[in-house]
Amino acid sequence: MVGLLAGVTDGPMRVFLLSGICGSLTTYSGYAYAVHRAWRVNRAAALVAWTFMPLIGIGLCAVGYEVAGSMTN
């Protein structure tokens, strides 16, 4: 996917997309590591983290989107 995006985009859009892909991979690996460690210690906590960490992240994205929208109007 990175190669495809690098081939069909240029300039700032290429940088934006490629850094977004790298950022999402590091975020996911951190999330997977945290849930895996919690699973080994406390499975109930791991299930809570597995469920609520993505929901909180999506909620914070929505908040950021709204704040950015209010700053441009």
Gaussian input, Z-matrix of N, CA and C with variables (Angstrom, degrees):
# hf/3-21g

backbone

0 1
 N
 C     1     B1
 C     2     B2     1     A1
 N     3     B3     2     A2     1     D1
 C     4     B4     3     A3     2     D2
 C     5     B5     4     A4     3     D3
 N     6     B6     5     A5     4     D4
 C     7     B7     6     A6     5     D5
 C     8     B8     7     A7     6     D6
 N     9     B9     8     A8     7     D7
 C    10    B10     9     A9     8     D8
 C    11    B11    10    A10     9     D9
 N    12    B12    11    A11    10    D10
 C    13    B13    12    A12    11    D11
 C    14    B14    13    A13    12    D12
 N    15    B15    14    A14    13    D13
 C    16    B16    15    A15    14    D14
 C    17    B17    16    A16    15    D15
 N    18    B18    17    A17    16    D16
 C    19    B19    18    A18    17    D17
 C    20    B20    19    A19    18    D18
 N    21    B21    20    A20    19    D19
 C    22    B22    21    A21    20    D20
 C    23    B23    22    A22    21    D21
 N    24    B24    23    A23    22    D22
 C    25    B25    24    A24    23    D23
 C    26    B26    25    A25    24    D24
 N    27    B27    26    A26    25    D25
 C    28    B28    27    A27    26    D26
 C    29    B29    28    A28    27    D27
 N    30    B30    29    A29    28    D28
 C    31    B31    30    A30    29    D29
 C    32    B32    31    A31    30    D30
 N    33    B33    32    A32    31    D31
 C    34    B34    33    A33    32    D32
 C    35    B35    34    A34    33    D33
 N    36    B36    35    A35    34    D34
 C    37    B37    36    A36    35    D35
 C    38    B38    37    A37    36    D36
 N    39    B39    38    A38    37    D37
 C    40    B40    39    A39    38    D38
 C    41    B41    40    A40    39    D39
 N    42    B42    41    A41    40    D40
 C    43    B43    42    A42    41    D41
 C    44    B44    43    A43    42    D42
 N    45    B45    44    A44    43    D43
 C    46    B46    45    A45    44    D44
 C    47    B47    46    A46    45    D45
 N    48    B48    47    A47    46    D46
 C    49    B49    48    A48    47    D47
 C    50    B50    49    A49    48    D48
 N    51    B51    50    A50    49    D49
 C    52    B52    51    A51    50    D50
 C    53    B53    52    A52    51    D51
 N    54    B54    53    A53    52    D52
 C    55    B55    54    A54    53    D53
 C    56    B56    55    A55    54    D54
 N    57    B57    56    A56    55    D55
 C    58    B58    57    A57    56    D56
 C    59    B59    58    A58    57    D57
 N    60    B60    59    A59    58    D58
 C    61    B61    60    A60    59    D59
 C    62    B62    61    A61    60    D60
 N    63    B63    62    A62    61    D61
 C    64    B64    63    A63    62    D62
 C    65    B65    64    A64    63    D63
 N    66    B66    65    A65    64    D64
 C    67    B67    66    A66    65    D65
 C    68    B68    67    A67    66    D66
 N    69    B69    68    A68    67    D67
 C    70    B70    69    A69    68    D68
 C    71    B71    70    A70    69    D69
 N    72    B72    71    A71    70    D70
 C    73    B73    72    A72    71    D71
 C    74    B74    73    A73    72    D72
 N    75    B75    74    A74    73    D73
 C    76    B76    75    A75    74    D74
 C    77    B77    76    A76    75    D75
 N    78    B78    77    A77    76    D76
 C    79    B79    78    A78    77    D77
 C    80    B80    79    A79    78    D78
 N    81    B81    80    A80    79    D79
 C    82    B82    81    A81    80    D80
 C    83    B83    82    A82    81    D81
 N    84    B84    83    A83    82    D82
 C    85    B85    84    A84    83    D83
 C    86    B86    85    A85    84    D84
 N    87    B87    86    A86    85    D85
 C    88    B88    87    A87    86    D86
 C    89    B89    88    A88    87    D87
 N    90    B90    89    A89    88    D88
 C    91    B91    90    A90    89    D89
 C    92    B92    91    A91    90    D90
 N    93    B93    92    A92    91    D91
 C    94    B94    93    A93    92    D92
 C    95    B95    94    A94    93    D93
 N    96    B96    95    A95    94    D94
 C    97    B97    96    A96    95    D95
 C    98    B98    97    A97    96    D96
 N    99    B99    98    A98    97    D97
 C   100   B100    99    A99    98    D98
 C   101   B101   100   A100    99    D99
 N   102   B102   101   A101   100   D100
 C   103   B103   102   A102   101   D101
 C   104   B104   103   A103   102   D102
 N   105   B105   104   A104   103   D103
 C   106   B106   105   A105   104   D104
 C   107   B107   106   A106   105   D105
 N   108   B108   107   A107   106   D106
 C   109   B109   108   A108   107   D107
 C   110   B110   109   A109   108   D108
 N   111   B111   110   A110   109   D109
 C   112   B112   111   A111   110   D110
 C   113   B113   112   A112   111   D111
 N   114   B114   113   A113   112   D112
 C   115   B115   114   A114   113   D113
 C   116   B116   115   A115   114   D114
 N   117   B117   116   A116   115   D115
 C   118   B118   117   A117   116   D116
 C   119   B119   118   A118   117   D117
 N   120   B120   119   A119   118   D118
 C   121   B121   120   A120   119   D119
 C   122   B122   121   A121   120   D120
 N   123   B123   122   A122   121   D121
 C   124   B124   123   A123   122   D122
 C   125   B125   124   A124   123   D123
 N   126   B126   125   A125   124   D124
 C   127   B127   126   A126   125   D125
 C   128   B128   127   A127   126   D126
 N   129   B129   128   A128   127   D127
 C   130   B130   129   A129   128   D128
 C   131   B131   130   A130   129   D129
 N   132   B132   131   A131   130   D130
 C   133   B133   132   A132   131   D131
 C   134   B134   133   A133   132   D132
 N   135   B135   134   A134   133   D133
 C   136   B136   135   A135   134   D134
 C   137   B137   136   A136   135   D135
 N   138   B138   137   A137   136   D136
 C   139   B139   138   A138   137   D137
 C   140   B140   139   A139   138   D138
 N   141   B141   140   A140   139   D139
 C   142   B142   141   A141   140   D140
 C   143   B143   142   A142   141   D141
 N   144   B144   143   A143   142   D142
 C   145   B145   144   A144   143   D143
 C   146   B146   145   A145   144   D144
 N   147   B147   146   A146   145   D145
 C   148   B148   147   A147   146   D146
 C   149   B149   148   A148   147   D147
 N   150   B150   149   A149   148   D148
 C   151   B151   150   A150   149   D149
 C   152   B152   151   A151   150   D150
 N   153   B153   152   A152   151   D151
 C   154   B154   153   A153   152   D152
 C   155   B155   154   A154   153   D153
 N   156   B156   155   A155   154   D154
 C   157   B157   156   A156   155   D155
 C   158   B158   157   A157   156   D156
 N   159   B159   158   A158   157   D157
 C   160   B160   159   A159   158   D158
 C   161   B161   160   A160   159   D159
 N   162   B162   161   A161   160   D160
 C   163   B163   162   A162   161   D161
 C   164   B164   163   A163   162   D162
 N   165   B165   164   A164   163   D163
 C   166   B166   165   A165   164   D164
 C   167   B167   166   A166   165   D165
 N   168   B168   167   A167   166   D166
 C   169   B169   168   A168   167   D167
 C   170   B170   169   A169   168   D168
 N   171   B171   170   A170   169   D169
 C   172   B172   171   A171   170   D170
 C   173   B173   172   A172   171   D171
 N   174   B174   173   A173   172   D172
 C   175   B175   174   A174   173   D173
 C   176   B176   175   A175   174   D174
 N   177   B177   176   A176   175   D175
 C   178   B178   177   A177   176   D176
 C   179   B179   178   A178   177   D177
 N   180   B180   179   A179   178   D178
 C   181   B181   180   A180   179   D179
 C   182   B182   181   A181   180   D180
 N   183   B183   182   A182   181   D181
 C   184   B184   183   A183   182   D182
 C   185   B185   184   A184   183   D183
 N   186   B186   185   A185   184   D184
 C   187   B187   186   A186   185   D185
 C   188   B188   187   A187   186   D186
 N   189   B189   188   A188   187   D187
 C   190   B190   189   A189   188   D188
 C   191   B191   190   A190   189   D189
 N   192   B192   191   A191   190   D190
 C   193   B193   192   A192   191   D191
 C   194   B194   193   A193   192   D192
 N   195   B195   194   A194   193   D193
 C   196   B196   195   A195   194   D194
 C   197   B197   196   A196   195   D195
 N   198   B198   197   A197   196   D196
 C   199   B199   198   A198   197   D197
 C   200   B200   199   A199   198   D198
 N   201   B201   200   A200   199   D199
 C   202   B202   201   A201   200   D200
 C   203   B203   202   A202   201   D201
 N   204   B204   203   A203   202   D202
 C   205   B205   204   A204   203   D203
 C   206   B206   205   A205   204   D204
 N   207   B207   206   A206   205   D205
 C   208   B208   207   A207   206   D206
 C   209   B209   208   A208   207   D207
 N   210   B210   209   A209   208   D208
 C   211   B211   210   A210   209   D209
 C   212   B212   211   A211   210   D210
 N   213   B213   212   A212   211   D211
 C   214   B214   213   A213   212   D212
 C   215   B215   214   A214   213   D213
 N   216   B216   215   A215   214   D214
 C   217   B217   216   A216   215   D215
 C   218   B218   217   A217   216   D216

   B1=1.4352
   B2=1.5372
   B3=1.3215
   B4=1.4586
   B5=1.5222
   B6=1.3051
   B7=1.4604
   B8=1.5112
   B9=1.3098
   B10=1.4599
   B11=1.5211
   B12=1.3136
   B13=1.4623
   B14=1.5206
   B15=1.3248
   B16=1.4626
   B17=1.5220
   B18=1.3141
   B19=1.4591
   B20=1.5113
   B21=1.3251
   B22=1.4671
   B23=1.5219
   B24=1.3292
   B25=1.4645
   B26=1.5207
   B27=1.3066
   B28=1.4574
   B29=1.5280
   B30=1.3029
   B31=1.4599
   B32=1.5151
   B33=1.3323
   B34=1.4642
   B35=1.5313
   B36=1.3305
   B37=1.4683
   B38=1.5189
   B39=1.3154
   B40=1.4683
   B41=1.5219
   B42=1.3108
   B43=1.4664
   B44=1.5200
   B45=1.3209
   B46=1.4564
   B47=1.5333
   B48=1.3130
   B49=1.4635
   B50=1.5226
   B51=1.3124
   B52=1.4648
   B53=1.5171
   B54=1.3203
   B55=1.4628
   B56=1.5244
   B57=1.3207
   B58=1.4593
   B59=1.5181
   B60=1.3162
   B61=1.4714
   B62=1.5188
   B63=1.3250
   B64=1.4720
   B65=1.5254
   B66=1.3244
   B67=1.4622
   B68=1.5195
   B69=1.3223
   B70=1.4682
   B71=1.5212
   B72=1.3174
   B73=1.4674
   B74=1.5227
   B75=1.3231
   B76=1.4617
   B77=1.5178
   B78=1.3230
   B79=1.4640
   B80=1.5211
   B81=1.3252
   B82=1.4622
   B83=1.5229
   B84=1.3223
   B85=1.4645
   B86=1.5209
   B87=1.3231
   B88=1.4636
   B89=1.5191
   B90=1.3194
   B91=1.4625
   B92=1.5287
   B93=1.3278
   B94=1.4685
   B95=1.5244
   B96=1.3270
   B97=1.4608
   B98=1.5263
   B99=1.3343
   B100=1.4650
   B101=1.5245
   B102=1.3166
   B103=1.4692
   B104=1.5251
   B105=1.3182
   B106=1.4627
   B107=1.5268
   B108=1.3272
   B109=1.4749
   B110=1.5077
   B111=1.3327
   B112=1.4617
   B113=1.5259
   B114=1.3151
   B115=1.4633
   B116=1.5278
   B117=1.3166
   B118=1.4643
   B119=1.5225
   B120=1.3314
   B121=1.4644
   B122=1.5318
   B123=1.3239
   B124=1.4613
   B125=1.5233
   B126=1.2966
   B127=1.4613
   B128=1.5148
   B129=1.3251
   B130=1.4667
   B131=1.5256
   B132=1.3201
   B133=1.4684
   B134=1.5238
   B135=1.3172
   B136=1.4623
   B137=1.5252
   B138=1.3153
   B139=1.4639
   B140=1.5228
   B141=1.3325
   B142=1.4647
   B143=1.5238
   B144=1.3343
   B145=1.4646
   B146=1.5172
   B147=1.3110
   B148=1.4648
   B149=1.5285
   B150=1.3317
   B151=1.4573
   B152=1.5231
   B153=1.3275
   B154=1.4592
   B155=1.5226
   B156=1.3231
   B157=1.4657
   B158=1.5349
   B159=1.3275
   B160=1.4783
   B161=1.5295
   B162=1.3274
   B163=1.4697
   B164=1.5242
   B165=1.3228
   B166=1.4576
   B167=1.5292
   B168=1.3204
   B169=1.4590
   B170=1.5126
   B171=1.3144
   B172=1.4687
   B173=1.5273
   B174=1.3154
   B175=1.4729
   B176=1.5153
   B177=1.3242
   B178=1.4566
   B179=1.5244
   B180=1.3051
   B181=1.4746
   B182=1.5219
   B183=1.3238
   B184=1.4610
   B185=1.5210
   B186=1.3302
   B187=1.4649
   B188=1.5269
   B189=1.3231
   B190=1.4554
   B191=1.5140
   B192=1.3064
   B193=1.4654
   B194=1.5269
   B195=1.3235
   B196=1.4622
   B197=1.5245
   B198=1.3183
   B199=1.4583
   B200=1.5190
   B201=1.3263
   B202=1.4637
   B203=1.5230
   B204=1.3134
   B205=1.4684
   B206=1.5171
   B207=1.3214
   B208=1.4677
   B209=1.5262
   B210=1.3225
   B211=1.4620
   B212=1.5310
   B213=1.3135
   B214=1.4631
   B215=1.5254
   B216=1.3012
   B217=1.4817
   B218=1.4920
   A1=110.45
   A2=117.07
   A3=120.15
   A4=110.25
   A5=117.28
   A6=120.71
   A7=111.92
   A8=116.84
   A9=120.68
   A10=110.62
   A11=116.55
   A12=119.82
   A13=111.66
   A14=116.28
   A15=119.33
   A16=110.80
   A17=117.14
   A18=120.75
   A19=114.51
   A20=117.69
   A21=119.72
   A22=113.90
   A23=117.98
   A24=120.40
   A25=109.45
   A26=115.42
   A27=119.53
   A28=109.37
   A29=115.22
   A30=121.65
   A31=113.95
   A32=116.14
   A33=121.12
   A34=113.40
   A35=117.36
   A36=119.56
   A37=110.78
   A38=117.89
   A39=121.65
   A40=109.83
   A41=116.81
   A42=120.98
   A43=110.26
   A44=117.00
   A45=122.12
   A46=111.24
   A47=117.61
   A48=121.18
   A49=112.48
   A50=116.92
   A51=119.19
   A52=111.88
   A53=118.38
   A54=119.33
   A55=110.44
   A56=117.46
   A57=120.55
   A58=112.05
   A59=116.87
   A60=120.38
   A61=109.87
   A62=117.20
   A63=120.05
   A64=110.82
   A65=116.76
   A66=120.29
   A67=112.36
   A68=116.86
   A69=119.01
   A70=111.42
   A71=117.29
   A72=119.24
   A73=111.65
   A74=117.61
   A75=119.31
   A76=111.24
   A77=117.25
   A78=120.30
   A79=110.33
   A80=117.20
   A81=120.09
   A82=111.39
   A83=117.55
   A84=118.70
   A85=110.48
   A86=118.62
   A87=121.18
   A88=111.42
   A89=116.66
   A90=122.21
   A91=110.75
   A92=116.69
   A93=120.42
   A94=110.98
   A95=117.20
   A96=121.04
   A97=110.98
   A98=117.38
   A99=120.74
   A100=111.28
   A101=117.43
   A102=120.30
   A103=110.19
   A104=117.72
   A105=120.96
   A106=111.28
   A107=117.17
   A108=120.11
   A109=110.84
   A110=117.51
   A111=120.53
   A112=110.47
   A113=117.50
   A114=121.62
   A115=110.74
   A116=116.82
   A117=120.81
   A118=111.95
   A119=117.68
   A120=121.25
   A121=111.54
   A122=116.31
   A123=120.87
   A124=108.32
   A125=116.40
   A126=120.15
   A127=113.44
   A128=117.26
   A129=119.22
   A130=110.05
   A131=117.31
   A132=121.19
   A133=110.54
   A134=116.95
   A135=120.38
   A136=110.91
   A137=117.45
   A138=120.13
   A139=111.71
   A140=116.29
   A141=119.86
   A142=109.51
   A143=116.83
   A144=120.43
   A145=110.80
   A146=117.20
   A147=122.21
   A148=110.61
   A149=116.23
   A150=121.03
   A151=112.44
   A152=116.49
   A153=119.65
   A154=115.13
   A155=118.96
   A156=119.16
   A157=111.67
   A158=120.08
   A159=119.10
   A160=112.66
   A161=116.94
   A162=119.32
   A163=111.16
   A164=116.77
   A165=120.47
   A166=109.88
   A167=116.48
   A168=119.84
   A169=112.55
   A170=116.82
   A171=121.02
   A172=110.20
   A173=116.04
   A174=119.67
   A175=112.10
   A176=117.17
   A177=120.11
   A178=111.75
   A179=117.39
   A180=120.27
   A181=110.19
   A182=116.99
   A183=120.73
   A184=110.89
   A185=116.68
   A186=120.09
   A187=110.16
   A188=116.87
   A189=120.43
   A190=112.39
   A191=116.65
   A192=121.53
   A193=110.35
   A194=116.42
   A195=120.23
   A196=111.22
   A197=117.63
   A198=120.65
   A199=110.56
   A200=116.62
   A201=119.71
   A202=111.07
   A203=116.94
   A204=120.52
   A205=112.28
   A206=116.71
   A207=119.54
   A208=111.56
   A209=117.27
   A210=120.22
   A211=111.71
   A212=117.39
   A213=120.21
   A214=112.91
   A215=117.42
   A216=120.17
   A217=111.69
   D1=-41.85
   D2=179.65
   D3=-60.66
   D4=-43.57
   D5=179.11
   D6=-62.80
   D7=-39.57
   D8=178.36
   D9=-64.40
   D10=-46.87
   D11=179.52
   D12=-64.10
   D13=-39.02
   D14=179.14
   D15=-65.46
   D16=-31.45
   D17=-178.37
   D18=-79.56
   D19=-28.22
   D20=-174.94
   D21=-104.96
   D22=-4.12
   D23=178.25
   D24=-121.13
   D25=165.29
   D26=175.24
   D27=-150.12
   D28=167.32
   D29=176.01
   D30=64.89
   D31=-143.80
   D32=-176.49
   D33=-62.50
   D34=-32.08
   D35=179.52
   D36=-64.82
   D37=-38.79
   D38=178.33
   D39=-62.41
   D40=-46.94
   D41=179.66
   D42=-61.90
   D43=-44.20
   D44=179.91
   D45=-60.04
   D46=-49.57
   D47=-177.52
   D48=-68.38
   D49=-43.80
   D50=-177.75
   D51=-69.64
   D52=-38.31
   D53=176.84
   D54=-69.27
   D55=-31.96
   D56=176.14
   D57=-65.51
   D58=-39.67
   D59=178.25
   D60=-65.72
   D61=-46.30
   D62=179.18
   D63=-63.25
   D64=-40.36
   D65=178.50
   D66=-64.45
   D67=-38.96
   D68=179.53
   D69=-68.76
   D70=-34.97
   D71=177.90
   D72=-66.33
   D73=-41.66
   D74=179.21
   D75=-69.77
   D76=-36.16
   D77=177.41
   D78=-64.50
   D79=-45.59
   D80=-179.98
   D81=-63.89
   D82=-41.18
   D83=-179.04
   D84=-66.55
   D85=-36.08
   D86=175.67
   D87=-65.22
   D88=-41.52
   D89=177.51
   D90=-63.32
   D91=-46.06
   D92=-179.91
   D93=-63.71
   D94=-39.88
   D95=178.71
   D96=-64.60
   D97=-43.75
   D98=179.97
   D99=-63.38
   D100=-43.41
   D101=179.98
   D102=-68.03
   D103=-39.62
   D104=178.79
   D105=-62.31
   D106=-44.97
   D107=178.41
   D108=-63.83
   D109=-42.12
   D110=179.02
   D111=-64.70
   D112=-36.53
   D113=-179.30
   D114=-61.51
   D115=-38.26
   D116=-179.10
   D117=-70.30
   D118=-26.70
   D119=-176.26
   D120=-99.25
   D121=-47.84
   D122=-174.55
   D123=-147.77
   D124=104.16
   D125=-174.86
   D126=-66.57
   D127=-32.59
   D128=177.55
   D129=-64.90
   D130=-42.40
   D131=177.90
   D132=-63.92
   D133=-37.21
   D134=178.80
   D135=-65.17
   D136=-40.37
   D137=178.26
   D138=-66.31
   D139=-37.65
   D140=176.30
   D141=-64.43
   D142=-45.32
   D143=179.38
   D144=-63.83
   D145=-42.41
   D146=-179.88
   D147=-60.64
   D148=-35.19
   D149=-177.80
   D150=-82.82
   D151=-49.07
   D152=-168.59
   D153=-90.13
   D154=-25.30
   D155=179.32
   D156=-60.07
   D157=-46.51
   D158=177.17
   D159=-65.40
   D160=-37.89
   D161=179.98
   D162=-65.33
   D163=-40.94
   D164=177.92
   D165=-65.36
   D166=-41.32
   D167=178.34
   D168=-61.38
   D169=-44.05
   D170=178.21
   D171=-64.89
   D172=-40.63
   D173=177.67
   D174=-62.55
   D175=-41.92
   D176=178.56
   D177=-67.63
   D178=-33.54
   D179=174.08
   D180=-62.44
   D181=-41.80
   D182=178.86
   D183=-64.05
   D184=-40.74
   D185=177.40
   D186=-62.80
   D187=-46.01
   D188=178.47
   D189=-60.64
   D190=-39.61
   D191=178.30
   D192=-62.27
   D193=-44.57
   D194=-179.79
   D195=-67.02
   D196=-41.53
   D197=178.75
   D198=-63.47
   D199=-44.62
   D200=178.08
   D201=-62.91
   D202=-39.34
   D203=177.95
   D204=-64.26
   D205=-38.34
   D206=179.95
   D207=-72.25
   D208=-24.48
   D209=179.85
   D210=-78.93
   D211=-22.94
   D212=-178.70
   D213=-91.85
   D214=-12.86
   D215=-179.37
   D216=-92.99

